[in-house]
Amino acid sequence: MPGAERVRYAISLFAGVPVGAAYGIFVRLVLGSSEMRDVFGVMTVGFIFVMPFVLGVIAVSAAPRRVRTSWSYGFTASLISCGVSLLGMAVFALELVICLIMLLPAAAVMAVLGGLLATWFARRVTRPEQQSNLALLLALLPFLVTPLESQLPAADSFRTVTVRQSIQADAATVWYQITHFGPIAAHEHRASAFHLLGLPKPVAATLMGSGPGVIRRGVYENGLHANDTP
C-alpha cells in the first residue's frame, strides 16, 4: 500500500473519534448554557455518566463499517474520543482542569462501555442504517435524563469546620479584620498548584448582615462565589 494511501487509511480508521468528541463538547455547551440552566445541569448523572457512554457509541458507530466489529477498535476509539472531548473542554475553558481530571475515570469507563456496546451491536446487525439509528436514539439520552434529575430534591449537607489559631490581639481587633476586607490584588496571590489546575482565585469578600449568623460571601474569578458563616 503506497504511503499516501496508508495515511488516508489510518485517518479513516478513527473517523468516528472527532464526531464523538464533538458530541461531548456539544452536550456540555447545551447543559451548561445559561438559557437552559433551569432545565439542565452540568454536574449531573446525565453529563458525568450518560454523555460519555453515548459518546463511545457514536465514536464507533461513525467509524468505517470494516472496523466497527473489532473489539479492540471499539475500546480504543471510544477511549480516545472521550479524552479528546475532555481536552477540548479544557482548551475552550468550559470546565476547570481539576474538575475534568476528577471526571476522567468515570467518563473513560462509561465511554469504553458505550464503544463496546456499539461493537457488539455491529457484530449482530449488518445493516449500517440500523447502527446509525442506535447512535441517534442514544444521542438524546443526556437531554432526557438530566431534566428528570432536576425534579428530584437535592440532598442537604451541613458541615462544621473549627479552626484554632493563637493571635496576639484583642477580640475587637480580630473581629474587625474578619469583617472588613478590601479587594484582593493580583500581586497578593502566591503561586499555587491548585490555581494551575484551574481553581479560581479569590477576588473579594463581603459581609452580608450583622450580628450572630452573619454570612460572608466570597467572590472568585469567573463569577463564582461561596457563602460561609465566620
C-alpha positions in Angstrom: 0.0 0.0 0.0 1.5 3.4 -1.0 2.4 5.8 1.8 -0.4 8.3 1.0 -2.9 5.6 1.0 -1.7 4.2 4.3 -2.1 7.7 5.8 -5.6 8.1 4.4 -6.5 4.6 5.7 -5.2 5.4 9.2 -7.1 8.6 9.3 -10.3 6.9 8.1 -10.0 4.3 10.9 -10.5 6.9 13.5 -13.1 9.0 11.6 -15.6 8.5 14.4 -13.3 9.9 17.1 -13.8 13.7 16.3 -17.5 13.0 15.8 -17.8 11.5 19.3 -15.6 14.3 20.8 -17.7 17.0 19.1 -20.8 15.4 20.6 -19.4 15.5 24.1 -18.5 19.2 23.8 -21.9 20.0 22.3 -23.7 18.3 25.2 -21.5 20.3 27.6 -22.4 23.6 25.9 -26.1 22.8 26.0 -26.3 21.5 29.5 -24.2 24.4 30.8 -25.9 27.3 28.9 -27.5 30.0 31.0 -30.7 29.7 28.9 -31.1 26.0 29.9 -29.9 26.3 33.5 -33.4 25.8 34.9 -33.9 22.6 32.8 -30.5 21.0 32.6 -27.3 21.0 34.7 -23.6 20.0 34.2 -22.7 18.1 37.4 -25.5 15.5 36.8 -25.7 11.8 36.1 -26.7 12.8 32.6 -23.4 14.6 32.0 -21.0 12.6 34.1 -22.2 9.1 33.1 -24.7 9.1 30.3 -22.9 11.6 28.0 -19.6 9.6 27.9 -21.5 6.4 27.3 -23.3 7.8 24.3 -20.0 9.4 23.1 -18.4 6.0 23.0 -21.4 4.6 21.0 -21.1 7.5 18.5 -17.3 7.2 18.1 -17.7 3.6 17.0 -21.0 4.0 15.0 -19.5 6.8 13.0 -16.4 4.8 12.0 -16.0 2.8 8.7 -18.0 -0.4 8.6 -14.9 -2.6 8.3 -13.7 -1.7 11.8 -17.0 -1.4 13.7 -16.9 -5.1 14.6 -13.5 -5.0 16.1 -13.4 -5.2 20.0 -10.0 -3.5 20.1 -11.2 -0.7 17.9 -14.3 -0.2 20.0 -12.2 0.1 23.1 -9.5 2.3 21.6 -11.7 4.7 19.6 -14.2 5.3 22.4 -11.3 6.0 24.9 -9.5 8.4 22.6 -12.8 10.2 21.7 -13.5 10.7 25.4 -10.0 12.1 26.0 -10.3 14.5 23.1 -13.6 15.7 24.3 -12.4 16.5 27.8 -9.3 18.1 26.3 -11.5 20.3 24.2 -13.5 21.3 27.2 -10.2 22.3 28.9 -9.0 24.2 25.9 -12.2 26.2 25.5 -12.4 26.7 29.3 -15.8 25.0 29.6 -14.7 23.3 32.7 -11.9 23.7 35.3 -9.0 21.4 34.6 -9.2 19.8 38.1 -12.9 19.0 37.5 -12.0 17.3 34.3 -9.3 15.3 36.0 -11.8 14.2 38.6 -14.3 13.4 35.8 -11.9 11.4 33.7 -12.0 7.9 35.4 -15.8 7.7 35.4 -16.1 9.2 31.9 -13.4 6.9 30.4 -15.1 3.8 31.9 -18.5 4.8 30.5 -17.1 5.7 27.1 -15.5 2.3 26.8 -18.7 0.6 27.8 -20.5 2.6 25.1 -17.9 1.8 22.5 -18.1 -2.0 23.3 -21.9 -1.9 23.1 -21.7 -0.3 19.7 -19.2 -3.0 18.7 -21.4 -5.8 20.0 -24.4 -4.3 18.1 -22.4 -4.0 14.9 -21.4 -7.7 15.1 -25.1 -8.7 15.3 -26.7 -6.1 12.9 -25.3 -6.0 9.4 -27.4 -3.0 8.1 -25.4 0.2 8.7 -28.5 2.3 9.0 -29.7 0.3 12.0 -26.3 1.0 13.7 -26.7 4.7 12.9 -30.3 4.7 14.3 -29.0 3.3 17.6 -26.5 6.1 17.9 -29.1 8.8 17.0 -31.5 7.5 19.6 -29.0 7.3 22.3 -27.7 10.8 21.5 -30.9 12.1 23.1 -30.4 10.4 26.4 -28.5 13.1 28.2 -31.2 15.6 27.3 -33.9 13.2 28.6 -32.2 12.1 31.8 -31.0 15.5 33.1 -34.4 17.2 33.3 -35.7 14.2 35.2 -32.8 14.6 37.7 -33.7 18.3 38.2 -37.1 17.2 39.5 -35.5 15.2 42.4 -34.9 17.1 45.6 -31.3 17.9 46.2 -29.7 16.3 49.2 -28.7 18.7 52.0 -25.3 18.5 53.6 -24.1 20.5 56.6 -20.6 20.5 57.9 -18.9 22.5 60.7 -15.2 23.4 60.5 -13.4 24.6 63.6 -10.0 26.3 63.4 -8.0 27.4 66.4 -5.2 30.0 65.9 -3.5 32.0 68.6 -3.4 35.7 67.7 -1.7 38.4 69.7 -4.6 41.0 69.6 -7.8 41.8 71.4 -11.2 40.5 70.3 -12.3 43.7 68.8 -9.3 44.0 66.5 -9.6 40.4 65.4 -13.3 40.7 64.6 -12.7 43.9 62.6 -10.1 42.1 60.5 -12.6 39.3 59.9 -15.5 41.5 58.9 -13.7 44.2 56.9 -11.6 43.4 53.9 -10.9 45.0 50.5 -10.5 43.6 47.0 -7.6 41.1 46.6 -5.0 42.5 44.2 -3.3 40.2 41.7 0.2 40.7 43.3 -1.2 39.4 46.6 -1.8 35.9 45.1 1.0 33.4 45.6 1.8 30.6 43.2 -0.4 27.5 43.9 -0.7 24.1 42.2 -4.5 24.4 42.8 -4.7 27.5 40.7 -2.5 25.9 38.0 -5.1 23.1 37.8 -7.8 25.7 37.1 -9.3 26.5 40.6 -10.4 30.2 40.5 -8.5 32.7 42.6 -10.4 34.7 45.3 -11.2 38.3 44.2 -13.1 39.9 47.1 -15.3 39.2 50.1 -18.3 41.0 51.6 -20.2 40.6 54.8 -24.0 40.2 54.4 -25.8 41.3 57.5 -24.5 41.8 61.1 -24.5 40.0 64.4 -24.8 36.3 65.1 -25.4 34.2 61.9 -24.0 36.8 59.6 -23.0 35.4 56.2 -19.6 36.1 54.5 -19.8 36.0 50.7 -16.5 35.1 48.9 -16.2 36.2 45.3 -13.8 34.3 42.9 -12.8 34.5 39.3 -15.2 33.7 36.5 -18.2 35.0 38.6 -18.0 32.1 41.1 -19.0 32.7 44.8 -19.3 30.9 48.1 -21.1 31.7 51.3 -19.9 30.9 54.9 -20.6 31.9 58.4 -17.5 33.4 60.1 
